[in-house]
Amino acid sequence: LLGGAPFGDSLPAVAQQARALTLRVTLLDYNKGPDAASFDEEDRLPFALRRKAEANRLFGEGRFRLARERYRQINLLFHHLDRPKTKDRFLGKPELFQDCRKLRIDCRLNIAACSIKLQDPKAAKEACDLVLQQVPESTKAFFRRAQAHMQQRDFVQACRDLQRLLEIDPKLLEARRLLEKAKKLREDSDKKQKGAIKCDRMVSKIKDDRTDKYDYLDAPLDMDEMEGLPVSAWAQHGREMLRR
């Protein structure tokens, strides 16, 4: 509504020229949706897969923040998988347990991908750490954690993750390219740090009294009746002359 009246696809000329618009929306109805937390495991997995497909669509559209929230909600549906006695709920259903576990790992990797797009390296690292606890040789987790380290300008850790990744799968060209970039940035950063340290040392030497050969007031004078005396003596002599 604009000014209390509905408008179609095109805005009025006044609205187009306005810098800001206030839109009033009236919610007529809503669907609460299913209570997924009360589902059995057999029903919970298909529901979560449909939600994951929706989150993937949002990611493809560049709506990373909303997609990340969808992935997080899916993870919450399977929070019980972290408990020691979880497998008791999957007795006789090993395939279902593995499918739920894989879905949660995939969602955590996608959370990391969304966080990198959102320039949130801390959240990306946390998600990758959780994946690596369960899958120590996950190449995607190593790669995305390396990307998070790069955003934090921690090139040393980025190189370590990428080197470990290439030990697992040496054929990943994208990881090799990122490793070369990380090494170059690390070298540049080291050079800047060395230059800054050298500059700090030079400045500290300048400020250090021990580097001065003598103080200005101790410099010898070249004046009649005061030859060889320090400048401080001339200053004292000048004050005495003024008193006279």
C-alpha positions, 0 to 999 in steps of 0.5 A: 500500500502507498498512502492507503491505496494499493499499487501494481507492478509500477510505483507512482512517480512520487514514490519513485522519486522518494528516497525512502518508502514505508510499507505497511503489510497486513498478515492475513493468515499463516501456516504454522508448519509441521512440528519436525522435532516430534517426528520419528527418525524415518519421517525426520530424514525426508523432511530434513532432505526437503529443507536442505534442498530449499537451503541449496536453492537459497545458496544458489540465489546468493541468499547466504544468510538465510541459507545458513539459518536453514542448514542450522535448523536442520542440524538442530533436528539431529542434535541427539546424534552427538550423544553417546547412546544415540545408536540405541535409537537406530537399532536395526537401522544402520543405514538410517543412522549413516544417512542422518549422520551424513546429512548433518556433516553436509549441512555443517560443510554448507554452513562453513561455505555460507559463512565464508561468503558472509565474511564470517571466518570464525563460524566457518572454522567452528563448523569445519572443526566439528566435521573434522572431529567426525571425519578427520580426512574431510577434504572439504572441511580442510579446504573451507577452514583454509579459506577461513584462515585466509580471511583472517590473514592467518596464512601459516594455518592456511598453509598447514590445512592445505598441505594436509589436504594435498597429502590426502588428495594430491589431485585437487588443483584448486587447493594447489592454487590456494596454497601457492597464494597463501605461501606468497601472502605469507612471505609478503607478510613476513617481509613486512613484519621484518621491516617493521621490527627493523624500523622499531629497532632503529627508532629505539636506538635513536631514543636510547640515550646510550647511543648519543656521544654527548649531550648538546649542553656538554658540547665545548664552546669556541668563544673568547674567555669561555673556550673549551667550556660546555654550553651549559656554562655559557648559559649560566654566564648569560644569566649572571650577565643579565642579573648585573 
